[in-house]
Amino acid sequence: MGQKQITLEEIYAAIQNLQREVHVIRENVEETEMTDWAEQELEEARNEPGEKYISLEDLENEIKNDVED
């Protein structure tokens, strides 16, 4: 079976869908009481150094370069 080529437009659409889903999740979390486990996970995530993460722009460039290769 051959691999399907993925376009940047498809990747962009997928990222937009994920952003919408995250927005819905955030709204639900704000309205719901978190469990102790969830509060601990959130606290740990907030304490992670920012250098550990990649910017959206860098991620888009990385994907674009991978697709072009």
Gaussian input, Z-matrix of N, CA and C with variables (Angstrom, degrees):
# hf/3-21g

backbone

0 1
 N
 C     1     B1
 C     2     B2     1     A1
 N     3     B3     2     A2     1     D1
 C     4     B4     3     A3     2     D2
 C     5     B5     4     A4     3     D3
 N     6     B6     5     A5     4     D4
 C     7     B7     6     A6     5     D5
 C     8     B8     7     A7     6     D6
 N     9     B9     8     A8     7     D7
 C    10    B10     9     A9     8     D8
 C    11    B11    10    A10     9     D9
 N    12    B12    11    A11    10    D10
 C    13    B13    12    A12    11    D11
 C    14    B14    13    A13    12    D12
 N    15    B15    14    A14    13    D13
 C    16    B16    15    A15    14    D14
 C    17    B17    16    A16    15    D15
 N    18    B18    17    A17    16    D16
 C    19    B19    18    A18    17    D17
 C    20    B20    19    A19    18    D18
 N    21    B21    20    A20    19    D19
 C    22    B22    21    A21    20    D20
 C    23    B23    22    A22    21    D21
 N    24    B24    23    A23    22    D22
 C    25    B25    24    A24    23    D23
 C    26    B26    25    A25    24    D24
 N    27    B27    26    A26    25    D25
 C    28    B28    27    A27    26    D26
 C    29    B29    28    A28    27    D27
 N    30    B30    29    A29    28    D28
 C    31    B31    30    A30    29    D29
 C    32    B32    31    A31    30    D30
 N    33    B33    32    A32    31    D31
 C    34    B34    33    A33    32    D32
 C    35    B35    34    A34    33    D33
 N    36    B36    35    A35    34    D34
 C    37    B37    36    A36    35    D35
 C    38    B38    37    A37    36    D36
 N    39    B39    38    A38    37    D37
 C    40    B40    39    A39    38    D38
 C    41    B41    40    A40    39    D39
 N    42    B42    41    A41    40    D40
 C    43    B43    42    A42    41    D41
 C    44    B44    43    A43    42    D42
 N    45    B45    44    A44    43    D43
 C    46    B46    45    A45    44    D44
 C    47    B47    46    A46    45    D45
 N    48    B48    47    A47    46    D46
 C    49    B49    48    A48    47    D47
 C    50    B50    49    A49    48    D48
 N    51    B51    50    A50    49    D49
 C    52    B52    51    A51    50    D50
 C    53    B53    52    A52    51    D51
 N    54    B54    53    A53    52    D52
 C    55    B55    54    A54    53    D53
 C    56    B56    55    A55    54    D54
 N    57    B57    56    A56    55    D55
 C    58    B58    57    A57    56    D56
 C    59    B59    58    A58    57    D57
 N    60    B60    59    A59    58    D58
 C    61    B61    60    A60    59    D59
 C    62    B62    61    A61    60    D60
 N    63    B63    62    A62    61    D61
 C    64    B64    63    A63    62    D62
 C    65    B65    64    A64    63    D63
 N    66    B66    65    A65    64    D64
 C    67    B67    66    A66    65    D65
 C    68    B68    67    A67    66    D66
 N    69    B69    68    A68    67    D67
 C    70    B70    69    A69    68    D68
 C    71    B71    70    A70    69    D69
 N    72    B72    71    A71    70    D70
 C    73    B73    72    A72    71    D71
 C    74    B74    73    A73    72    D72
 N    75    B75    74    A74    73    D73
 C    76    B76    75    A75    74    D74
 C    77    B77    76    A76    75    D75
 N    78    B78    77    A77    76    D76
 C    79    B79    78    A78    77    D77
 C    80    B80    79    A79    78    D78
 N    81    B81    80    A80    79    D79
 C    82    B82    81    A81    80    D80
 C    83    B83    82    A82    81    D81
 N    84    B84    83    A83    82    D82
 C    85    B85    84    A84    83    D83
 C    86    B86    85    A85    84    D84
 N    87    B87    86    A86    85    D85
 C    88    B88    87    A87    86    D86
 C    89    B89    88    A88    87    D87
 N    90    B90    89    A89    88    D88
 C    91    B91    90    A90    89    D89
 C    92    B92    91    A91    90    D90
 N    93    B93    92    A92    91    D91
 C    94    B94    93    A93    92    D92
 C    95    B95    94    A94    93    D93
 N    96    B96    95    A95    94    D94
 C    97    B97    96    A96    95    D95
 C    98    B98    97    A97    96    D96
 N    99    B99    98    A98    97    D97
 C   100   B100    99    A99    98    D98
 C   101   B101   100   A100    99    D99
 N   102   B102   101   A101   100   D100
 C   103   B103   102   A102   101   D101
 C   104   B104   103   A103   102   D102
 N   105   B105   104   A104   103   D103
 C   106   B106   105   A105   104   D104
 C   107   B107   106   A106   105   D105
 N   108   B108   107   A107   106   D106
 C   109   B109   108   A108   107   D107
 C   110   B110   109   A109   108   D108
 N   111   B111   110   A110   109   D109
 C   112   B112   111   A111   110   D110
 C   113   B113   112   A112   111   D111
 N   114   B114   113   A113   112   D112
 C   115   B115   114   A114   113   D113
 C   116   B116   115   A115   114   D114
 N   117   B117   116   A116   115   D115
 C   118   B118   117   A117   116   D116
 C   119   B119   118   A118   117   D117
 N   120   B120   119   A119   118   D118
 C   121   B121   120   A120   119   D119
 C   122   B122   121   A121   120   D120
 N   123   B123   122   A122   121   D121
 C   124   B124   123   A123   122   D122
 C   125   B125   124   A124   123   D123
 N   126   B126   125   A125   124   D124
 C   127   B127   126   A126   125   D125
 C   128   B128   127   A127   126   D126
 N   129   B129   128   A128   127   D127
 C   130   B130   129   A129   128   D128
 C   131   B131   130   A130   129   D129
 N   132   B132   131   A131   130   D130
 C   133   B133   132   A132   131   D131
 C   134   B134   133   A133   132   D132
 N   135   B135   134   A134   133   D133
 C   136   B136   135   A135   134   D134
 C   137   B137   136   A136   135   D135
 N   138   B138   137   A137   136   D136
 C   139   B139   138   A138   137   D137
 C   140   B140   139   A139   138   D138
 N   141   B141   140   A140   139   D139
 C   142   B142   141   A141   140   D140
 C   143   B143   142   A142   141   D141
 N   144   B144   143   A143   142   D142
 C   145   B145   144   A144   143   D143
 C   146   B146   145   A145   144   D144
 N   147   B147   146   A146   145   D145
 C   148   B148   147   A147   146   D146
 C   149   B149   148   A148   147   D147
 N   150   B150   149   A149   148   D148
 C   151   B151   150   A150   149   D149
 C   152   B152   151   A151   150   D150
 N   153   B153   152   A152   151   D151
 C   154   B154   153   A153   152   D152
 C   155   B155   154   A154   153   D153
 N   156   B156   155   A155   154   D154
 C   157   B157   156   A156   155   D155
 C   158   B158   157   A157   156   D156
 N   159   B159   158   A158   157   D157
 C   160   B160   159   A159   158   D158
 C   161   B161   160   A160   159   D159
 N   162   B162   161   A161   160   D160
 C   163   B163   162   A162   161   D161
 C   164   B164   163   A163   162   D162
 N   165   B165   164   A164   163   D163
 C   166   B166   165   A165   164   D164
 C   167   B167   166   A166   165   D165
 N   168   B168   167   A167   166   D166
 C   169   B169   168   A168   167   D167
 C   170   B170   169   A169   168   D168
 N   171   B171   170   A170   169   D169
 C   172   B172   171   A171   170   D170
 C   173   B173   172   A172   171   D171
 N   174   B174   173   A173   172   D172
 C   175   B175   174   A174   173   D173
 C   176   B176   175   A175   174   D174
 N   177   B177   176   A176   175   D175
 C   178   B178   177   A177   176   D176
 C   179   B179   178   A178   177   D177
 N   180   B180   179   A179   178   D178
 C   181   B181   180   A180   179   D179
 C   182   B182   181   A181   180   D180
 N   183   B183   182   A182   181   D181
 C   184   B184   183   A183   182   D182
 C   185   B185   184   A184   183   D183
 N   186   B186   185   A185   184   D184
 C   187   B187   186   A186   185   D185
 C   188   B188   187   A187   186   D186
 N   189   B189   188   A188   187   D187
 C   190   B190   189   A189   188   D188
 C   191   B191   190   A190   189   D189
 N   192   B192   191   A191   190   D190
 C   193   B193   192   A192   191   D191
 C   194   B194   193   A193   192   D192
 N   195   B195   194   A194   193   D193
 C   196   B196   195   A195   194   D194
 C   197   B197   196   A196   195   D195
 N   198   B198   197   A197   196   D196
 C   199   B199   198   A198   197   D197
 C   200   B200   199   A199   198   D198
 N   201   B201   200   A200   199   D199
 C   202   B202   201   A201   200   D200
 C   203   B203   202   A202   201   D201
 N   204   B204   203   A203   202   D202
 C   205   B205   204   A204   203   D203
 C   206   B206   205   A205   204   D204

   B1=1.4484
   B2=1.5268
   B3=1.3084
   B4=1.4561
   B5=1.5147
   B6=1.3146
   B7=1.4578
   B8=1.5122
   B9=1.3249
   B10=1.4548
   B11=1.5253
   B12=1.3183
   B13=1.4530
   B14=1.5277
   B15=1.3100
   B16=1.4654
   B17=1.5121
   B18=1.3114
   B19=1.4592
   B20=1.5241
   B21=1.3137
   B22=1.4624
   B23=1.5197
   B24=1.3213
   B25=1.4573
   B26=1.5248
   B27=1.3301
   B28=1.4641
   B29=1.5235
   B30=1.3210
   B31=1.4651
   B32=1.5144
   B33=1.3363
   B34=1.4594
   B35=1.5246
   B36=1.3366
   B37=1.4639
   B38=1.5300
   B39=1.3196
   B40=1.4714
   B41=1.5233
   B42=1.3255
   B43=1.4704
   B44=1.5217
   B45=1.3324
   B46=1.4646
   B47=1.5245
   B48=1.3383
   B49=1.4636
   B50=1.5168
   B51=1.3255
   B52=1.4603
   B53=1.5276
   B54=1.3364
   B55=1.4634
   B56=1.5254
   B57=1.3355
   B58=1.4733
   B59=1.5292
   B60=1.3123
   B61=1.4617
   B62=1.5262
   B63=1.3157
   B64=1.4610
   B65=1.5277
   B66=1.3335
   B67=1.4590
   B68=1.5311
   B69=1.3304
   B70=1.4582
   B71=1.5274
   B72=1.3175
   B73=1.4712
   B74=1.5190
   B75=1.3295
   B76=1.4667
   B77=1.5181
   B78=1.3246
   B79=1.4610
   B80=1.5233
   B81=1.3261
   B82=1.4639
   B83=1.5200
   B84=1.3240
   B85=1.4584
   B86=1.5242
   B87=1.3194
   B88=1.4565
   B89=1.5264
   B90=1.3214
   B91=1.4575
   B92=1.5347
   B93=1.3108
   B94=1.4528
   B95=1.5281
   B96=1.3071
   B97=1.4583
   B98=1.5229
   B99=1.3178
   B100=1.4624
   B101=1.5249
   B102=1.3246
   B103=1.4536
   B104=1.5303
   B105=1.3031
   B106=1.4682
   B107=1.5262
   B108=1.3319
   B109=1.4643
   B110=1.5267
   B111=1.3452
   B112=1.4597
   B113=1.5240
   B114=1.3210
   B115=1.4680
   B116=1.5270
   B117=1.3247
   B118=1.4678
   B119=1.5296
   B120=1.3191
   B121=1.4710
   B122=1.5280
   B123=1.3279
   B124=1.4565
   B125=1.5213
   B126=1.3067
   B127=1.4658
   B128=1.5240
   B129=1.3354
   B130=1.4675
   B131=1.5254
   B132=1.3172
   B133=1.4682
   B134=1.5282
   B135=1.3159
   B136=1.4674
   B137=1.5246
   B138=1.3132
   B139=1.4604
   B140=1.5216
   B141=1.3271
   B142=1.4684
   B143=1.5251
   B144=1.3119
   B145=1.4687
   B146=1.5252
   B147=1.3187
   B148=1.4571
   B149=1.5121
   B150=1.3290
   B151=1.4698
   B152=1.5239
   B153=1.3076
   B154=1.4533
   B155=1.5328
   B156=1.3257
   B157=1.4579
   B158=1.5155
   B159=1.3341
   B160=1.4573
   B161=1.5340
   B162=1.3249
   B163=1.4583
   B164=1.5239
   B165=1.3248
   B166=1.4580
   B167=1.5237
   B168=1.3178
   B169=1.4702
   B170=1.5258
   B171=1.3403
   B172=1.4641
   B173=1.5320
   B174=1.3278
   B175=1.4586
   B176=1.5278
   B177=1.3362
   B178=1.4609
   B179=1.5285
   B180=1.3342
   B181=1.4690
   B182=1.5201
   B183=1.3246
   B184=1.4641
   B185=1.5268
   B186=1.3286
   B187=1.4598
   B188=1.5213
   B189=1.3440
   B190=1.4574
   B191=1.5291
   B192=1.3364
   B193=1.4695
   B194=1.5206
   B195=1.3458
   B196=1.4639
   B197=1.5227
   B198=1.3257
   B199=1.4657
   B200=1.5267
   B201=1.3188
   B202=1.4605
   B203=1.5244
   B204=1.3340
   B205=1.4782
   B206=1.4859
   A1=109.90
   A2=116.34
   A3=121.25
   A4=111.29
   A5=114.91
   A6=119.76
   A7=110.14
   A8=116.28
   A9=121.68
   A10=108.42
   A11=116.57
   A12=121.58
   A13=108.47
   A14=115.95
   A15=121.66
   A16=107.96
   A17=116.41
   A18=120.59
   A19=110.62
   A20=115.95
   A21=120.40
   A22=110.60
   A23=116.81
   A24=120.49
   A25=110.75
   A26=116.99
   A27=120.88
   A28=111.06
   A29=116.61
   A30=120.80
   A31=110.22
   A32=116.34
   A33=121.02
   A34=110.60
   A35=117.20
   A36=121.30
   A37=110.57
   A38=116.34
   A39=120.29
   A40=110.54
   A41=117.10
   A42=121.14
   A43=110.02
   A44=117.07
   A45=120.05
   A46=111.38
   A47=116.99
   A48=120.33
   A49=111.16
   A50=116.67
   A51=120.27
   A52=111.09
   A53=116.71
   A54=119.96
   A55=110.81
   A56=116.90
   A57=120.02
   A58=110.53
   A59=116.86
   A60=120.52
   A61=111.37
   A62=117.16
   A63=120.87
   A64=109.86
   A65=116.69
   A66=120.57
   A67=110.32
   A68=117.56
   A69=121.78
   A70=110.46
   A71=116.55
   A72=120.65
   A73=110.18
   A74=117.39
   A75=120.41
   A76=111.39
   A77=117.05
   A78=120.06
   A79=110.67
   A80=117.05
   A81=120.69
   A82=111.62
   A83=117.18
   A84=120.95
   A85=110.08
   A86=116.79
   A87=120.53
   A88=111.08
   A89=117.67
   A90=122.17
   A91=112.39
   A92=117.84
   A93=122.13
   A94=110.14
   A95=116.26
   A96=120.54
   A97=108.76
   A98=116.75
   A99=120.74
   A100=110.77
   A101=114.53
   A102=120.28
   A103=108.84
   A104=116.45
   A105=120.44
   A106=110.33
   A107=116.20
   A108=120.15
   A109=110.45
   A110=117.00
   A111=121.12
   A112=110.76
   A113=117.09
   A114=120.67
   A115=110.85
   A116=117.02
   A117=121.17
   A118=110.61
   A119=117.44
   A120=121.26
   A121=111.05
   A122=116.61
   A123=121.21
   A124=110.50
   A125=117.18
   A126=121.33
   A127=110.69
   A128=116.98
   A129=120.56
   A130=110.96
   A131=117.10
   A132=120.82
   A133=110.90
   A134=116.46
   A135=119.94
   A136=111.85
   A137=117.52
   A138=121.30
   A139=113.05
   A140=117.59
   A141=121.58
   A142=109.15
   A143=117.91
   A144=119.76
   A145=111.28
   A146=116.40
   A147=122.02
   A148=113.54
   A149=117.07
   A150=120.68
   A151=111.12
   A152=117.16
   A153=121.82
   A154=111.52
   A155=116.56
   A156=121.61
   A157=111.30
   A158=115.30
   A159=122.12
   A160=107.43
   A161=116.55
   A162=119.85
   A163=110.02
   A164=115.94
   A165=120.28
   A166=110.32
   A167=116.73
   A168=120.61
   A169=110.88
   A170=117.04
   A171=120.22
   A172=110.79
   A173=116.85
   A174=120.62
   A175=110.73
   A176=116.52
   A177=120.20
   A178=110.68
   A179=117.43
   A180=120.90
   A181=111.14
   A182=116.37
   A183=120.91
   A184=110.50
   A185=117.19
   A186=121.31
   A187=110.11
   A188=115.98
   A189=120.43
   A190=110.41
   A191=116.43
   A192=120.07
   A193=111.28
   A194=117.57
   A195=120.62
   A196=110.98
   A197=116.73
   A198=120.40
   A199=110.13
   A200=116.94
   A201=121.04
   A202=112.62
   A203=117.77
   A204=121.05
   A205=112.59
   D1=136.15
   D2=177.92
   D3=-82.01
   D4=155.55
   D5=178.20
   D6=-85.27
   D7=139.88
   D8=178.75
   D9=-79.02
   D10=133.91
   D11=175.82
   D12=-76.50
   D13=134.05
   D14=178.81
   D15=-105.57
   D16=130.40
   D17=-179.58
   D18=-89.84
   D19=159.74
   D20=175.96
   D21=-60.60
   D22=-34.20
   D23=179.00
   D24=-63.03
   D25=-40.11
   D26=178.14
   D27=-66.47
   D28=-40.31
   D29=177.52
   D30=-64.50
   D31=-44.56
   D32=179.37
   D33=-61.03
   D34=-43.47
   D35=178.94
   D36=-62.49
   D37=-39.85
   D38=178.92
   D39=-64.98
   D40=-41.09
   D41=178.53
   D42=-64.33
   D43=-41.67
   D44=177.64
   D45=-62.01
   D46=-41.53
   D47=177.21
   D48=-61.47
   D49=-42.35
   D50=178.39
   D51=-62.99
   D52=-40.44
   D53=178.31
   D54=-61.45
   D55=-41.66
   D56=178.41
   D57=-64.39
   D58=-42.10
   D59=179.70
   D60=-64.36
   D61=-41.12
   D62=177.97
   D63=-62.68
   D64=-40.17
   D65=178.30
   D66=-59.87
   D67=-45.60
   D68=178.98
   D69=-62.65
   D70=-42.42
   D71=179.27
   D72=-62.62
   D73=-44.22
   D74=178.81
   D75=-59.82
   D76=-43.04
   D77=178.87
   D78=-61.84
   D79=-41.60
   D80=179.52
   D81=-66.94
   D82=-38.54
   D83=-179.92
   D84=-65.54
   D85=-39.88
   D86=179.98
   D87=-63.52
   D88=-29.49
   D89=-177.35
   D90=-91.44
   D91=-9.36
   D92=-174.00
   D93=-116.26
   D94=142.78
   D95=175.66
   D96=-74.61
   D97=130.48
   D98=-177.77
   D99=-84.02
   D100=149.38
   D101=174.62
   D102=-73.98
   D103=165.52
   D104=177.62
   D105=-59.22
   D106=-40.46
   D107=179.64
   D108=-61.18
   D109=-45.85
   D110=-178.71
   D111=-63.85
   D112=-40.82
   D113=178.11
   D114=-62.51
   D115=-40.98
   D116=178.49
   D117=-65.32
   D118=-44.64
   D119=178.73
   D120=-61.54
   D121=-42.06
   D122=179.14
   D123=-63.92
   D124=-43.71
   D125=179.04
   D126=-61.50
   D127=-43.31
   D128=178.61
   D129=-63.59
   D130=-41.92
   D131=179.67
   D132=-63.83
   D133=-39.66
   D134=-179.94
   D135=-69.23
   D136=-23.36
   D137=179.87
   D138=-88.01
   D139=-5.56
   D140=178.32
   D141=-66.95
   D142=138.67
   D143=177.72
   D144=-66.90
   D145=140.01
   D146=-178.44
   D147=-62.49
   D148=-25.14
   D149=-179.04
   D150=-65.94
   D151=-17.69
   D152=-177.76
   D153=-74.14
   D154=-17.22
   D155=-175.12
   D156=-102.27
   D157=160.29
   D158=-179.83
   D159=-111.47
   D160=143.18
   D161=179.74
   D162=-73.16
   D163=158.29
   D164=178.39
   D165=-61.06
   D166=-39.69
   D167=179.65
   D168=-62.17
   D169=-44.85
   D170=178.65
   D171=-64.13
   D172=-38.86
   D173=178.57
   D174=-63.51
   D175=-44.68
   D176=179.05
   D177=-61.90
   D178=-41.44
   D179=178.47
   D180=-64.79
   D181=-40.24
   D182=179.42
   D183=-63.55
   D184=-43.75
   D185=178.61
   D186=-64.21
   D187=-44.22
   D188=-179.69
   D189=-59.56
   D190=-43.87
   D191=-179.94
   D192=-65.45
   D193=-38.64
   D194=178.63
   D195=-65.66
   D196=-38.86
   D197=-178.86
   D198=-68.29
   D199=-37.95
   D200=-177.79
   D201=-72.76
   D202=-23.21
   D203=-177.67
   D204=-74.68

